[in-house]
Amino acid sequence: MIKDISLSVSPEMIVWPNDPLVKIEQKISIKDGAPCNVSNLEMGVHTGTHIDAPFHFIDDGKKIEELNLDTLIGLCYVVAIESENYIKKEHLSKIDFNKYKRILFKTKNSLFYAEAKFNEKFISLSLEATNFLIENKVELIGIDYLSVEGFNSDGTVHREILKNNLVILEGINLIEIEEGEYELICLPLKLVGTDGSPARAILRNI
């Protein structure tokens, strides 16, 4: 069974503060006499469900089209985290890092998507947990809000992850997903020269 963990893209969706709002406009329409409907889409590359490329925080880092797609498809583990602030090292003890190299974090963040405004108090990765994931050779880290790093942070968590060429998947919705193993399929658009890309992310039962 396929489980869609992507956010729907619409002008009403929440975005990171000061990021571009989503604009969808029908430029050509059948009702106006055209032979077809054609829409125009405007949005930032870090809108909704998206992938961060190293270039997001590292000026000479890989851009989105340079990522290894093998990393974005394969066995993953969804781990449920009970925390009110940070994902900490002690939360990671249940993960078999010899088996799972793609880790998706399910927190109470998934409830925040129903809110009308961006929630600054979302659960994020601590630096200690970040370094532990890197030490255990994780290849992909996913989280159920718009950033792995806390609001008003200095970018250290992002830089540590991206300089080690791990992939960051942000903005997934895990509210209906149970803890356990799945196959992850998550592909970015083949944008050229960008620091990120919107993505469609799905899980399949194994």
CYANA upper distance limits for C-alpha pairs under 8 A (distance plus 0.5 A):
  1 MET  CA    204 ARG  CA      6.15
  1 MET  CA    205 ASN  CA      6.38
  2 ILE  CA    202 ILE  CA      7.07
  2 ILE  CA    203 LEU  CA      6.29
  2 ILE  CA    204 ARG  CA      5.25
  2 ILE  CA    205 ASN  CA      7.61
  3 LYS  CA    202 ILE  CA      6.02
  3 LYS  CA    203 LEU  CA      5.52
  3 LYS  CA    204 ARG  CA      6.67
  4 ASP  CA    201 ALA  CA      6.90
  4 ASP  CA    202 ILE  CA      5.01
  4 ASP  CA    203 LEU  CA      6.97
  5 ILE  CA    172 ILE  CA      5.91
  5 ILE  CA    173 ASN  CA      5.37
  5 ILE  CA    174 LEU  CA      6.60
  5 ILE  CA    200 ARG  CA      8.46
  5 ILE  CA    201 ALA  CA      6.16
  5 ILE  CA    202 ILE  CA      5.93
  5 ILE  CA    203 LEU  CA      7.59
  6 SER  CA     48 GLY  CA      8.25
  6 SER  CA     49 THR  CA      6.06
  6 SER  CA    171 GLY  CA      7.89
  6 SER  CA    172 ILE  CA      5.87
  6 SER  CA    173 ASN  CA      6.56
  6 SER  CA    199 ALA  CA      8.21
  6 SER  CA    200 ARG  CA      6.20
  6 SER  CA    201 ALA  CA      5.82
  6 SER  CA    202 ILE  CA      7.53
  7 LEU  CA     48 GLY  CA      6.26
  7 LEU  CA     49 THR  CA      6.21
  7 LEU  CA    171 GLY  CA      7.52
  7 LEU  CA    172 ILE  CA      7.03
  7 LEU  CA    173 ASN  CA      7.00
  8 SER  CA     13 MET  CA      8.26
  8 SER  CA     48 GLY  CA      8.03
  9 VAL  CA     13 MET  CA      7.14
  9 VAL  CA     22 VAL  CA      8.15
  9 VAL  CA     48 GLY  CA      7.27
 10 SER  CA     22 VAL  CA      6.77
 10 SER  CA     23 LYS  CA      7.98
 10 SER  CA     24 ILE  CA      7.78
 11 PRO  CA     21 LEU  CA      7.25
 11 PRO  CA     22 VAL  CA      5.14
 11 PRO  CA     23 LYS  CA      6.06
 11 PRO  CA     24 ILE  CA      7.36
 12 GLU  CA     22 VAL  CA      8.19
 13 MET  CA     22 VAL  CA      8.12
 13 MET  CA     48 GLY  CA      8.27
 14 ILE  CA     48 GLY  CA      8.30
 14 ILE  CA    113 TYR  CA      8.00
 14 ILE  CA    116 ALA  CA      7.60
 14 ILE  CA    117 LYS  CA      6.77
 14 ILE  CA    118 PHE  CA      6.33
 15 VAL  CA     19 ASP  CA      6.86
 15 VAL  CA     20 PRO  CA      8.10
 15 VAL  CA     21 LEU  CA      7.28
 15 VAL  CA     47 THR  CA      6.61
 15 VAL  CA     48 GLY  CA      7.53
 15 VAL  CA    118 PHE  CA      7.32
 15 VAL  CA    146 LEU  CA      8.19
 16 TRP  CA     47 THR  CA      8.14
 16 TRP  CA    118 PHE  CA      7.44
 16 TRP  CA    146 LEU  CA      7.39
 17 PRO  CA    118 PHE  CA      7.93
 19 ASP  CA     44 GLY  CA      7.12
 20 PRO  CA     43 MET  CA      6.38
 20 PRO  CA     44 GLY  CA      6.06
 21 LEU  CA     42 GLU  CA      8.38
 21 LEU  CA     43 MET  CA      6.66
 21 LEU  CA     44 GLY  CA      8.08
 22 VAL  CA     41 LEU  CA      8.00
 22 VAL  CA     42 GLU  CA      6.26
 22 VAL  CA     43 MET  CA      5.25
 22 VAL  CA     44 GLY  CA      8.17
 23 LYS  CA     40 ASN  CA      8.41
 23 LYS  CA     41 LEU  CA      6.32
 23 LYS  CA     42 GLU  CA      5.50
 23 LYS  CA     43 MET  CA      7.07
 24 ILE  CA     39 SER  CA      7.30
 24 ILE  CA     40 ASN  CA      6.19
 24 ILE  CA     41 LEU  CA      5.22
 24 ILE  CA     42 GLU  CA      7.00
 25 GLU  CA     39 SER  CA      5.97
 25 GLU  CA     40 ASN  CA      5.63
 25 GLU  CA     41 LEU  CA      7.14
 26 GLN  CA     37 ASN  CA      7.67
 26 GLN  CA     38 VAL  CA      6.40
 26 GLN  CA     39 SER  CA      4.60
 26 GLN  CA     40 ASN  CA      6.61
 27 LYS  CA     37 ASN  CA      8.19
 27 LYS  CA     38 VAL  CA      6.22
 27 LYS  CA     39 SER  CA      5.83
 27 LYS  CA     40 ASN  CA      6.82
 28 ILE  CA     32 ASP  CA      8.10
 28 ILE  CA     34 ALA  CA      6.97
 28 ILE  CA     36 CYS  CA      7.57
 28 ILE  CA     37 ASN  CA      5.79
 28 ILE  CA     38 VAL  CA      5.47
 28 ILE  CA     39 SER  CA      7.39
 29 SER  CA     33 GLY  CA      7.37
 29 SER  CA     34 ALA  CA      6.05
 29 SER  CA     35 PRO  CA      8.14
 29 SER  CA     36 CYS  CA      6.50
 29 SER  CA     37 ASN  CA      4.86
 29 SER  CA     38 VAL  CA      7.04
 30 ILE  CA     34 ALA  CA      5.11
 30 ILE  CA     35 PRO  CA      6.16
 30 ILE  CA     36 CYS  CA      5.68
 30 ILE  CA     37 ASN  CA      6.17
 43 MET  CA     47 THR  CA      7.20
 45 VAL  CA     50 HIS  CA      7.70
 45 VAL  CA    194 THR  CA      8.40
 45 VAL  CA    195 ASP  CA      8.12
 45 VAL  CA    196 GLY  CA      5.91
 45 VAL  CA    197 SER  CA      5.14
 45 VAL  CA    198 PRO  CA      6.17
 46 HIS  CA     50 HIS  CA      6.16
 46 HIS  CA     51 ILE  CA      7.81
 46 HIS  CA     52 ASP  CA      7.96
 46 HIS  CA    146 LEU  CA      8.48
 46 HIS  CA    196 GLY  CA      6.65
 46 HIS  CA    197 SER  CA      6.79
 46 HIS  CA    198 PRO  CA      6.95
 47 THR  CA    146 LEU  CA      8.35
 47 THR  CA    171 GLY  CA      8.46
 47 THR  CA    198 PRO  CA      6.93
 48 GLY  CA    146 LEU  CA      7.41
 48 GLY  CA    170 GLU  CA      8.22
 48 GLY  CA    171 GLY  CA      5.76
 48 GLY  CA    172 ILE  CA      8.27
 48 GLY  CA    198 PRO  CA      7.43
 49 THR  CA    146 LEU  CA      8.18
 49 THR  CA    169 LEU  CA      7.90
 49 THR  CA    170 GLU  CA      6.24
 49 THR  CA    171 GLY  CA      4.65
 49 THR  CA    172 ILE  CA      5.92
 49 THR  CA    198 PRO  CA      6.36
 49 THR  CA    199 ALA  CA      6.22
 49 THR  CA    200 ARG  CA      7.42
 49 THR  CA    201 ALA  CA      8.00
 50 HIS  CA    169 LEU  CA      6.44
 50 HIS  CA    170 GLU  CA      5.98
 50 HIS  CA    171 GLY  CA      6.79
 50 HIS  CA    188 PRO  CA      7.83
 50 HIS  CA    196 GLY  CA      7.45
 50 HIS  CA    197 SER  CA      5.96
 50 HIS  CA    198 PRO  CA      4.63
 50 HIS  CA    199 ALA  CA      5.43
 50 HIS  CA    200 ARG  CA      8.38
 51 ILE  CA    167 VAL  CA      7.71
 51 ILE  CA    168 ILE  CA      6.19
 51 ILE  CA    169 LEU  CA      5.18
 51 ILE  CA    170 GLU  CA      6.75
 51 ILE  CA    188 PRO  CA      7.19
 51 ILE  CA    196 GLY  CA      5.92
 51 ILE  CA    197 SER  CA      5.97
 51 ILE  CA    198 PRO  CA      6.93
 51 ILE  CA    199 ALA  CA      7.12
 52 ASP  CA     56 HIS  CA      6.85
 52 ASP  CA     64 ILE  CA      7.96
 52 ASP  CA    167 VAL  CA      7.22
 52 ASP  CA    168 ILE  CA      5.77
 52 ASP  CA    169 LEU  CA      7.09
 52 ASP  CA    170 GLU  CA      8.22
 52 ASP  CA    195 ASP  CA      6.80
 52 ASP  CA    196 GLY  CA      4.99
 52 ASP  CA    197 SER  CA      7.45
 53 ALA  CA     61 GLY  CA      8.17
 53 ALA  CA     62 LYS  CA      6.79
 53 ALA  CA     63 LYS  CA      5.97
 53 ALA  CA     64 ILE  CA      5.59
 53 ALA  CA     67 LEU  CA      7.85
 53 ALA  CA    162 LEU  CA      7.78
 53 ALA  CA    167 VAL  CA      7.38
 53 ALA  CA    168 ILE  CA      7.93
 53 ALA  CA    194 THR  CA      8.32
 53 ALA  CA    195 ASP  CA      5.59
 53 ALA  CA    196 GLY  CA      5.65
 54 PRO  CA     58 ILE  CA      6.20
 54 PRO  CA     61 GLY  CA      5.29
 54 PRO  CA     62 LYS  CA      5.75
 54 PRO  CA     63 LYS  CA      6.98
 54 PRO  CA     64 ILE  CA      8.49
 54 PRO  CA    159 ARG  CA      8.44
 54 PRO  CA    162 LEU  CA      5.24
 54 PRO  CA    163 LYS  CA      7.09
 54 PRO  CA    165 ASN  CA      7.26
 54 PRO  CA    167 VAL  CA      8.47
 54 PRO  CA    195 ASP  CA      7.42
 55 PHE  CA     59 ASP  CA      5.94
 55 PHE  CA     60 ASP  CA      6.89
 55 PHE  CA     61 GLY  CA      4.89
 55 PHE  CA     62 LYS  CA      5.94
 55 PHE  CA     63 LYS  CA      5.85
 55 PHE  CA     64 ILE  CA      8.39
 55 PHE  CA    194 THR  CA      7.95
 55 PHE  CA    195 ASP  CA      5.41
 55 PHE  CA    196 GLY  CA      8.48
 56 HIS  CA     61 GLY  CA      8.38
 56 HIS  CA    195 ASP  CA      4.93
 56 HIS  CA    196 GLY  CA      7.26
 57 PHE  CA     61 GLY  CA      8.37
 57 PHE  CA    155 GLY  CA      8.06
 57 PHE  CA    158 HIS  CA      7.38
 57 PHE  CA    159 ARG  CA      6.40
 57 PHE  CA    162 LEU  CA      7.91
 58 ILE  CA    159 ARG  CA      7.45
 58 ILE  CA    162 LEU  CA      8.01
 58 ILE  CA    163 LYS  CA      7.60
 61 GLY  CA    163 LYS  CA      7.96
 62 LYS  CA     66 GLU  CA      6.34
 62 LYS  CA     67 LEU  CA      7.43
 63 LYS  CA     67 LEU  CA      7.55
 63 LYS  CA    192 VAL  CA      8.05
 63 LYS  CA    193 GLY  CA      6.03
 63 LYS  CA    194 THR  CA      6.09
 63 LYS  CA    195 ASP  CA      6.05
 63 LYS  CA    196 GLY  CA      7.89
 64 ILE  CA    188 PRO  CA      8.12
 64 ILE  CA    190 LYS  CA      7.74
 64 ILE  CA    191 LEU  CA      7.19
 64 ILE  CA    192 VAL  CA      7.60
 64 ILE  CA    193 GLY  CA      7.32
 64 ILE  CA    194 THR  CA      6.28
 64 ILE  CA    195 ASP  CA      6.45
 64 ILE  CA    196 GLY  CA      6.07
 64 ILE  CA    197 SER  CA      7.31
 65 GLU  CA    190 LYS  CA      5.91
 65 GLU  CA    191 LEU  CA      6.54
 65 GLU  CA    192 VAL  CA      6.42
 65 GLU  CA    193 GLY  CA      7.65
 65 GLU  CA    194 THR  CA      8.34
 68 ASN  CA     72 LEU  CA      8.03
 69 LEU  CA     73 ILE  CA      7.38
 69 LEU  CA    187 LEU  CA      7.84
 70 ASP  CA     74 GLY  CA      7.95
 71 THR  CA    139 GLU  CA      7.12
 71 THR  CA    140 LEU  CA      7.46
 71 THR  CA    167 VAL  CA      8.13
 72 LEU  CA    140 LEU  CA      8.07
 72 LEU  CA    184 LEU  CA      7.58
 72 LEU  CA    185 ILE  CA      6.58
 72 LEU  CA    186 CYS  CA      5.87
 72 LEU  CA    187 LEU  CA      6.95
 73 ILE  CA    183 GLU  CA      7.72
 73 ILE  CA    184 LEU  CA      5.88
 73 ILE  CA    185 ILE  CA      5.06
 73 ILE  CA    186 CYS  CA      6.84
 74 GLY  CA    102 ARG  CA      8.39
 74 GLY  CA    183 GLU  CA      5.67
 74 GLY  CA    184 LEU  CA      5.82
 74 GLY  CA    185 ILE  CA      7.23
 75 LEU  CA    100 TYR  CA      7.18
 75 LEU  CA    101 LYS  CA      8.12
 75 LEU  CA    102 ARG  CA      7.29
 75 LEU  CA    181 GLU  CA      7.52
 75 LEU  CA    182 TYR  CA      6.37
 75 LEU  CA    183 GLU  CA      5.06
 75 LEU  CA    184 LEU  CA      6.65
 76 CYS  CA    100 TYR  CA      6.26
 76 CYS  CA    101 LYS  CA      7.15
 76 CYS  CA    102 ARG  CA      5.04
 76 CYS  CA    103 ILE  CA      6.21
 76 CYS  CA    104 LEU  CA      7.75
 76 CYS  CA    181 GLU  CA      6.19
 76 CYS  CA    182 TYR  CA      5.92
 76 CYS  CA    183 GLU  CA      6.31
 76 CYS  CA    184 LEU  CA      6.52
 77 TYR  CA     95 ILE  CA      8.31
 77 TYR  CA    100 TYR  CA      6.72
 77 TYR  CA    102 ARG  CA      6.86
 77 TYR  CA    103 ILE  CA      5.58
 77 TYR  CA    104 LEU  CA      6.64
 77 TYR  CA    179 GLU  CA      7.96
 77 TYR  CA    180 GLY  CA      6.08
 77 TYR  CA    181 GLU  CA      4.96
 77 TYR  CA    182 TYR  CA      6.77
 78 VAL  CA    103 ILE  CA      6.57
 78 VAL  CA    104 LEU  CA      5.19
 78 VAL  CA    105 PHE  CA      6.40
 78 VAL  CA    106 LYS  CA      7.14
 78 VAL  CA    177 ILE  CA      8.48
 78 VAL  CA    178 GLU  CA      7.87
 78 VAL  CA    179 GLU  CA      5.51
 78 VAL  CA    180 GLY  CA      5.80
 78 VAL  CA    181 GLU  CA      6.78
 78 VAL  CA    182 TYR  CA      8.11
 79 VAL  CA     95 ILE  CA      8.13
 79 VAL  CA    103 ILE  CA      7.75
 79 VAL  CA    104 LEU  CA      6.77
 79 VAL  CA    105 PHE  CA      5.76
 79 VAL  CA    106 LYS  CA      6.43
 79 VAL  CA    179 GLU  CA      5.70
 79 VAL  CA    180 GLY  CA      7.23
 80 ALA  CA    105 PHE  CA      6.69
 80 ALA  CA    106 LYS  CA      5.19
 80 ALA  CA    107 THR  CA      6.61
 80 ALA  CA    178 GLU  CA      8.30
 80 ALA  CA    179 GLU  CA      6.21
 81 ILE  CA     87 ILE  CA      7.56
 81 ILE  CA     91 HIS  CA      7.18
 81 ILE  CA    105 PHE  CA      7.32
 81 ILE  CA    106 LYS  CA      6.51
 81 ILE  CA    107 THR  CA      5.74
 82 GLU  CA    107 THR  CA      7.15
 82 GLU  CA    108 LYS  CA      8.31
 83 SER  CA     87 ILE  CA      7.27
 83 SER  CA    107 THR  CA      7.93
 83 SER  CA    123 ILE  CA      7.84
 84 GLU  CA    123 ILE  CA      7.15
 85 ASN  CA    121 LYS  CA      7.94
 85 ASN  CA    122 PHE  CA      7.57
 85 ASN  CA    123 ILE  CA      5.46
 85 ASN  CA    124 SER  CA      7.31
 86 TYR  CA    123 ILE  CA      5.82
 86 TYR  CA    124 SER  CA      5.53
 86 TYR  CA    125 LEU  CA      6.05
 86 TYR  CA    126 SER  CA      6.15
 87 ILE  CA     91 HIS  CA      7.00
 87 ILE  CA    123 ILE  CA      7.42
 87 ILE  CA    124 SER  CA      6.44
 87 ILE  CA    125 LEU  CA      5.30
 87 ILE  CA    126 SER  CA      6.26
 87 ILE  CA    129 ALA  CA      7.21
 88 LYS  CA     92 LEU  CA      7.78
 88 LYS  CA    125 LEU  CA      7.38
 88 LYS  CA    126 SER  CA      6.21
 88 LYS  CA    128 GLU  CA      7.21
 88 LYS  CA    129 ALA  CA      5.57
 89 LYS  CA     93 SER  CA      7.98
 89 LYS  CA    126 SER  CA      8.43
 89 LYS  CA    128 GLU  CA      6.60
 89 LYS  CA    129 ALA  CA      4.85
 89 LYS  CA    132 PHE  CA      7.26
 92 LEU  CA    129 ALA  CA      8.18
 95 ILE  CA    100 TYR  CA      8.01
 96 ASP  CA    100 TYR  CA      6.60
 97 PHE  CA    101 LYS  CA      6.87
 97 PHE  CA    136 ASN  CA      6.76
 97 PHE  CA    137 LYS  CA      8.33
 97 PHE  CA    138 VAL  CA      7.84
100 TYR  CA    138 VAL  CA      8.03
101 LYS  CA    137 LYS  CA      7.42
101 LYS  CA    138 VAL  CA      4.89
101 LYS  CA    139 GLU  CA      5.78
101 LYS  CA    140 LEU  CA      7.10
102 ARG  CA    138 VAL  CA      6.67
102 ARG  CA    139 GLU  CA      6.29
102 ARG  CA    140 LEU  CA      5.10
102 ARG  CA    141 ILE  CA      6.62
102 ARG  CA    142 GLY  CA      8.37
103 ILE  CA    138 VAL  CA      7.93
103 ILE  CA    140 LEU  CA      6.73
103 ILE  CA    141 ILE  CA      5.66
103 ILE  CA    142 GLY  CA      6.68
104 LEU  CA    141 ILE  CA      6.41
104 LEU  CA    142 GLY  CA      4.84
104 LEU  CA    143 ILE  CA      6.23
105 PHE  CA    141 ILE  CA      8.32
105 PHE  CA    142 GLY  CA      6.52
105 PHE  CA    143 ILE  CA      5.38
105 PHE  CA    144 ASP  CA      7.10
106 LYS  CA    110 SER  CA      7.88
106 LYS  CA    143 ILE  CA      7.16
106 LYS  CA    144 ASP  CA      6.57
106 LYS  CA    174 LEU  CA      6.36
106 LYS  CA    175 ILE  CA      8.08
106 LYS  CA    179 GLU  CA      8.41
107 THR  CA    123 ILE  CA      7.38
107 THR  CA    144 ASP  CA      7.28
108 LYS  CA    112 PHE  CA      7.96
108 LYS  CA    123 ILE  CA      7.95
109 ASN  CA    113 TYR  CA      7.99
109 ASN  CA    122 PHE  CA      6.27
109 ASN  CA    123 ILE  CA      6.83
109 ASN  CA    144 ASP  CA      6.31
109 ASN  CA    145 TYR  CA      6.35
110 SER  CA    144 ASP  CA      6.07
110 SER  CA    145 TYR  CA      7.28
110 SER  CA    172 ILE  CA      8.47
110 SER  CA    173 ASN  CA      6.03
110 SER  CA    174 LEU  CA      6.55
110 SER  CA    175 ILE  CA      5.84
111 LEU  CA    115 GLU  CA      8.35
111 LEU  CA    175 ILE  CA      7.41
112 PHE  CA    118 PHE  CA      8.47
112 PHE  CA    119 ASN  CA      7.28
113 TYR  CA    145 TYR  CA      8.49
115 GLU  CA    119 ASN  CA      8.40
120 GLU  CA    150 GLY  CA      8.42
120 GLU  CA    151 PHE  CA      6.31
121 LYS  CA    150 GLY  CA      8.31
121 LYS  CA    151 PHE  CA      7.87
122 PHE  CA    145 TYR  CA      7.70
122 PHE  CA    150 GLY  CA      7.60
122 PHE  CA    151 PHE  CA      8.39
123 ILE  CA    150 GLY  CA      7.68
124 SER  CA    147 SER  CA      7.82
124 SER  CA    148 VAL  CA      5.71
124 SER  CA    149 GLU  CA      5.63
124 SER  CA    150 GLY  CA      5.75
125 LEU  CA    129 ALA  CA      6.90
125 LEU  CA    130 THR  CA      6.88
125 LEU  CA    148 VAL  CA      6.20
125 LEU  CA    149 GLU  CA      6.28
125 LEU  CA    150 GLY  CA      7.87
125 LEU  CA    157 VAL  CA      8.02
126 SER  CA    130 THR  CA      6.68
126 SER  CA    149 GLU  CA      8.24
126 SER  CA    157 VAL  CA      8.04
127 LEU  CA    131 ASN  CA      6.67
127 LEU  CA    156 THR  CA      8.22
127 LEU  CA    157 VAL  CA      6.30
128 GLU  CA    132 PHE  CA      6.75
129 ALA  CA    133 LEU  CA      6.71
130 THR  CA    134 ILE  CA      6.86
130 THR  CA    157 VAL  CA      7.21
130 THR  CA    160 GLU  CA      8.10
130 THR  CA    161 ILE  CA      7.59
131 ASN  CA    135 GLU  CA      6.58
131 ASN  CA    160 GLU  CA      8.03
132 PHE  CA    136 ASN  CA      6.76
133 LEU  CA    137 LYS  CA      7.01
133 LEU  CA    138 VAL  CA      6.14
134 ILE  CA    138 VAL  CA      6.32
134 ILE  CA    161 ILE  CA      7.61
134 ILE  CA    164 ASN  CA      7.94
138 VAL  CA    166 LEU  CA      7.66
139 GLU  CA    165 ASN  CA      8.22
139 GLU  CA    166 LEU  CA      5.39
139 GLU  CA    167 VAL  CA      6.78
140 LEU  CA    166 LEU  CA      5.96
140 LEU  CA    167 VAL  CA      5.09
140 LEU  CA    168 ILE  CA      6.42
140 LEU  CA    169 LEU  CA      7.76
141 ILE  CA    166 LEU  CA      7.83
141 ILE  CA    167 VAL  CA      6.80
141 ILE  CA    168 ILE  CA      5.63
141 ILE  CA    169 LEU  CA      6.58
142 GLY  CA    148 VAL  CA      8.10
142 GLY  CA    168 ILE  CA      6.40
142 GLY  CA    169 LEU  CA      4.88
142 GLY  CA    170 GLU  CA      6.17
142 GLY  CA    172 ILE  CA      7.88
143 ILE  CA    147 SER  CA      7.74
143 ILE  CA    148 VAL  CA      6.59
143 ILE  CA    169 LEU  CA      7.07
143 ILE  CA    170 GLU  CA      5.82
143 ILE  CA    171 GLY  CA      7.08
143 ILE  CA    172 ILE  CA      6.81
144 ASP  CA    170 GLU  CA      6.93
144 ASP  CA    171 GLY  CA      5.77
144 ASP  CA    172 ILE  CA      5.15
144 ASP  CA    173 ASN  CA      5.90
144 ASP  CA    174 LEU  CA      6.87
145 TYR  CA    170 GLU  CA      6.56
145 TYR  CA    171 GLY  CA      5.00
145 TYR  CA    172 ILE  CA      6.97
145 TYR  CA    173 ASN  CA      8.13
146 LEU  CA    170 GLU  CA      5.80
146 LEU  CA    171 GLY  CA      5.07
147 SER  CA    170 GLU  CA      6.19
147 SER  CA    171 GLY  CA      7.66
148 VAL  CA    157 VAL  CA      8.27
148 VAL  CA    158 HIS  CA      7.98
148 VAL  CA    168 ILE  CA      8.29
148 VAL  CA    170 GLU  CA      7.33
149 GLU  CA    153 SER  CA      7.22
149 GLU  CA    155 GLY  CA      7.81
149 GLU  CA    157 VAL  CA      6.66
149 GLU  CA    158 HIS  CA      7.34
155 GLY  CA    159 ARG  CA      6.64
156 THR  CA    160 GLU  CA      6.60
157 VAL  CA    161 ILE  CA      6.79
158 HIS  CA    162 LEU  CA      6.49
159 ARG  CA    163 LYS  CA      6.23
160 GLU  CA    164 ASN  CA      7.06
161 ILE  CA    165 ASN  CA      7.22
161 ILE  CA    166 LEU  CA      6.14
161 ILE  CA    167 VAL  CA      8.20
161 ILE  CA    168 ILE  CA      8.31
162 LEU  CA    166 LEU  CA      6.04
162 LEU  CA    167 VAL  CA      7.48
162 LEU  CA    168 ILE  CA      8.30
172 ILE  CA    201 ALA  CA      7.98
174 LEU  CA    178 GLU  CA      8.47
181 GLU  CA    205 ASN  CA      8.07
181 GLU  CA    206 ILE  CA      7.70
182 TYR  CA    203 LEU  CA      6.46
182 TYR  CA    204 ARG  CA      6.06
182 TYR  CA    205 ASN  CA      5.62
182 TYR  CA    206 ILE  CA      6.10
183 GLU  CA    203 LEU  CA      5.97
183 GLU  CA    204 ARG  CA      5.51
183 GLU  CA    205 ASN  CA      6.98
183 GLU  CA    206 ILE  CA      7.00
184 LEU  CA    201 ALA  CA      7.76
184 LEU  CA    202 ILE  CA      6.50
184 LEU  CA    203 LEU  CA      5.27
184 LEU  CA    204 ARG  CA      7.15
185 ILE  CA    201 ALA  CA      6.28
185 ILE  CA    202 ILE  CA      5.90
185 ILE  CA    203 LEU  CA      6.88
186 CYS  CA    199 ALA  CA      6.87
186 CYS  CA    200 ARG  CA      6.20
186 CYS  CA    201 ALA  CA      4.73
186 CYS  CA    202 ILE  CA      6.89
187 LEU  CA    199 ALA  CA      6.01
187 LEU  CA    200 ARG  CA      6.68
187 LEU  CA    201 ALA  CA      7.45
188 PRO  CA    197 SER  CA      5.98
188 PRO  CA    198 PRO  CA      6.39
188 PRO  CA    199 ALA  CA      5.01
188 PRO  CA    200 ARG  CA      7.72
189 LEU  CA    197 SER  CA      6.50
189 LEU  CA    198 PRO  CA      7.12
189 LEU  CA    199 ALA  CA      7.11
191 LEU  CA    197 SER  CA      7.62
